């Protein structure tokens, strides 16, 4: 069993993810091999909230150029966590929207 800090890597702060905060949806970058139940337990343990649903997606790396050289950024996994209606908000995201 991995530690919650090994599963939840960092929050994703974009305009689209900030729009979901009013609906209780929080977006995180997670470990590539993390499962939905593992992500749910990790978020509940780290932030002390109740999770209703977890949606995951694999994000492919983008092609980048440096002059004549072409490479790709790393692929990663994104999780959108929806909290229950009676759960408290995650304090880290307070004041961002």
N, C-alpha and C positions, 0 to 999 in steps of 0.2 A: 504494500500500500504506500503510495506516494504521499508526501506532505502537501497540504493545500497550497503552499507557496511554490511548489514544483508544478502544480497543475495550472493555476491562474498566474500567468506571466506578467501581464500589464493591462491597464484599461485602454480601450480604443476611444480617443477623443476626436471626433469629427462632427461636422454639422449634422449629418444624418443620425449619428448615435446620440447627439444631444437632443434631437427632436423626440427620441423615444423615452427620455427620462420622465416626461409627464405621464406616460402610460405605465411606468414602472419597469421599463426595459433597459437593461444595462449591458454594454458590450465589452467583452474582454478578449485579449489574445491569450490562447491557451496552448498547452502542450499538444503536439501533433497526435500522440497516442492516447490522449485523454478521452474517456467515454462520457456520455451525458450524465449517468448517475455519479461518476467521480466529480464532474464539474459542479453538480448540484450540491454535493456534500461539502466540497471545498468552499464554495461561495457562502453557504450557510455557516460554516465554521469560522471563516475569516471575518465576515461582516456581521454575523448574528442576525440574519434575516431569514424569512421563509420563502423558498423558491417554488413557484408554481410550474414553470415550464423552462426547458433549455432547448434552444435551437442552435445547431452547429453547422458550419460550412468550411470547406477547405478553400483557401484563397491562393490562387496560383501566383508565382513570381512574375514580375513584369520584366520585359526585355529593356535593358539600358545600354547606352552607348557611351564610350569615352574615346572620342576620336574615331579611329577605324576599328577599335576593339568593341566587340559585343559580348555582353554578359547578361545574366538574369539575377534579379533579387531573389531572396529566399522565399519559398512557399511557406504558408503558415495557416493555422487553424483559428477561426473566429467563433466565439460563442455569444449568443444573445440570450440573456437570462431574464425571464419575466418573473417578478415577485408577486406574491399573493396580495389581494386587495387590502388585507388588514396588517400586512407586514410594514415595518418601518423602512424609511429610505436608507440607502447606503450613504454614509456621511461624507465619504471621499468626493462624491459627485455634487454635494450641496453647493449652491452658489455658482455653478458653472453655466447654467442655462438662464 
